[in-house]
């Protein structure tokens, strides 16, 4: 059977999904999940928009395209099995001016190649039939795009891991990793004996690069944290959007642009933007870490990224500082909701991997060497794809 003990660093949805896949596919394997916080899904998983993507955006042939398509179906079935809310409220991707139509047409070709179920191209009249208060020249309607509760899913997955004999250790930050005698030794803060495993999987999200360095992984890509801020729409107007209304994204960026998203709670939110965070876990603008900033500024890829995209960066900072500026773009898609109808809500932080040449790593990036599998980049749609990514990791690691 080979590896009889497996460790997983990271208690987000991806880490626990990988642990679940190991115990399901390799009965008898001892599995332990190490999470530095006192709860699961504390960071990216617990701060995302709750959207289950249908595969509209991802270049055909990439891991993102393949695993998003497969992962959505696995996630839908998992939610049905565990009575977790899964609402196919649908999404419109709307073009509001002629300049966007070239990108819009390309996006339609991508979505069609990826087999997005039920995809329809709508005229302006068709837009209002789906979303009566939305406006635009044309839209892609994805009825299979859904919303769910990723924290509840993470907990349910972890329960399956524990039921199968695995362990989930909270408040267990990893401080060191070394190879010794053909095994992997993991030092954990505040705990006496280290954890010794035959194979280690690192799915550390915002700290993926740092944990990779502990085990001698490559310095690149590095994680740059981008804060995504949301605004909550007032109760008086939150019913003006039935599902989701998105802009046509710019293919130069991995971010999808500010959009309207329905939450499983019934709330309606606008966002997220994408502002460089001044701390790895900087959910508030006042969250600053001098050490984290020094690390960003010392990385050559940051400066190359900044030189290439400084105008967009300024626009994002302006939108972060001004609700009116934030809503100026969003209101083009739903004109009846403007700056007077929103208040600031929670934020998330996206772990964006950037190569040394300043290029944004778009696809999932997973590497393996000497008993360690590193998930170096797993941005959106990683939550949608989590169960499929887990299967991919197990396939690639153990066959």
Buried (B, 14 or more C-beta within 10 A) or exposed (E): EEBEBBBBBBBBBBBBBBBBBBBBEBEEBBBBBBBBBEEBBBBBBBBBBBBBBBBBBBEBEBBBBBBBBBBBEBBBEBBEEBEBBBBBBBBBBBBBEEEBEEBBBEBBEBBBBBEBBEBBBBEEEBBBEBBEBBBBBBBBBBBBBBBBBBBBBBBBBBBBBBEBEBBBBBBBBBBEBEBEEEBBBBBBEEBEEBBBBBBBBBBBBBBBBBBBBBBEBBEBBBBBBBBBBBBBBEEEBBEBBBBBBBBBBEEEBBBBBBBBBBBBEEBBBBBBBBBBBBBBBBBEBEBEBEEBBEBBEEBBBBEBBBEBBEEBBEBBBBBBEEBEBBBBBBBBBBEEBBBEBBEEBBBBBBBBBBBBEBBBBBBBBBBEEEBBBBBBBBBBBBBBBBBBBBBBBBEEBBE
